[in-house]
């Protein structure tokens, strides 16, 4: 039987975090007959400073040998981050392959406009009702119940699963019936033929929500038990399903095969997690205990989150509505660029936020404000270290990124230019979106789901005004700028409210890290820009191969300059990696 984070012996918070870092990689490493993981860990900490131990400490040699290896990746911020990030990278690579197949087969046009618009109603139901319960309410309450009564925890799990599945099923039926009039309003700028296609795809995609509902309950339980492996593997299965739909189902069923691929992906998302879900001890029971105090607590906690996520989905609907009025291809360009920026966002922001959520919750449950502040500050500074330079890289190499990933088949040079401009606008939100993902979960760990809704309302208002002003004037580019601006405003509101709720949050170190990383990133940008100008002037060539070489050379110049400057100026993040070699440093306990 697995044991949740909060009821394990609490030796020290750092020791608790280090306990299980390498489970997901141990089998792979054994295949290659690694006799020692020390070199691997040292190398990883150089690439991702401070991932496996605190900024000024390192474990002894005995800590990374023997049977402890198998538990080193599960159950910690660093370990969860490694697992979720590694599989997120694979999933995002498959997502890029998916988008390349879509763009090369159909180009920027009415078909992909309909395809991306068809996600709006299914996403409205799933993100609002299912994620609203799991992200904000289920995990903290489940952990609390498990500590007291494991049997009751499974009863509540089954009640929530059955209630959500019933509600979602009814909503799917309603949306199936009223899909046509709703879609007609949502994409009023489409032609009648494209509206009909969007309605057909929407009705098929709605079926996938039922699989996603069960799958995300399973994922929430696995996350609570810190079983990140299959939880992180499920998005890979989802993207594989969509790719199979593009390759095999479209030739069989025509354009409806795109939607059937989404349904297949959602089913695979469930099947990947279900065996591990069963191993936790869960067994399905037909329970609808609406009077259960914990079920009521989850409902009470998810209600504000319901409105918050509904606001987020309305943001996307507004962008879709204005995009449909702008002309053919605007929704496709917006969606493709958003998917590209989601690659670093999920790796740096969402993955780390998911991994740190149980740690925040444990700190709150144990009434350890010192631990909470320590790991909040550490997580935020790690995000800044990863995302600030990424903004400069994406902005400078946006043309090359879009060309390499999407530039094939029917995706023309003009399509590359327009998508690259939108990608540059989206890059502005990378820091704010990543920080918001962490701060929202900081509030959830305190069982506060109301404050994130207030911030989401600010986001919504700013986005609406921005879309109406910038979207109508600049099309997809204006929509992306409005999104980034609203995201920045939301993150500012969140951090202000979090400071008021929890007290000091080590802002001095965070602000200092922000400006130091910003300065080094600007220097890196100048090095990369000079390298790009040199290559463009003296080696002007066409073709994907030269584009790839150019991208690699410029990226390496940026990486070397960034890491070199962080070492030269003795950044804490770089020192964290170098501290691996200091065997005599004492272990950090409880952030001290």
Buried (B, 14 or more C-beta within 10 A) or exposed (E): EBEBBBEEEBEBBBBBBBBBBBBBBBEEBEEEEBEEBEEBBBEBBBEBBBBBBBBBBBBEEEBBEEEBBEBBBBBBBBBBBBBBBBBBBBBBBBBBBBBBBBBBBBBBBBBBBBBBBBBBBBBBBBBBBBBBBBBBBBBBBBBBBBEEEEEBBBBBBBBBBBBBBEBBEEBBEEBBEEBBEBBBEBBEBBEEEBBBBBBBBBBBBBBBBBBBBBBBBBBBBBBBBBBBBBBBBBBBBBBBBBBBBBEBBBEEBEBBBBBBBBBBBBBBBBBBBBEBBEBBBBEEEEBEBEEBEBBEBBBEBBBBBBBBBBBBBBBBBBBBBBBBBBEBBBBBBBBBBBBBBBBBBBBBBBBBBBBBBBBBBBBBBEEBEEBBBBBBBBBBBBBBBBBBBBBBBBBBBBBBBBBBBBBBBEBEEEBBEBBBBBBBBBBBBBBBBBBBBBBBBBBBBBBBBBBBBBBBBBBBEBBBEBBBEBBEEBBBBBBBBBBBBBBBBBBBBBBEBBEEEBEEBBEEBBEEBBEBBBEBBEBBBEBBBEBBEEBEEEEEEEEEEEBEBBBEBBBEBBBEBBBBBBEEEEBBBBBBBEBBEEEEBEBBEBBE
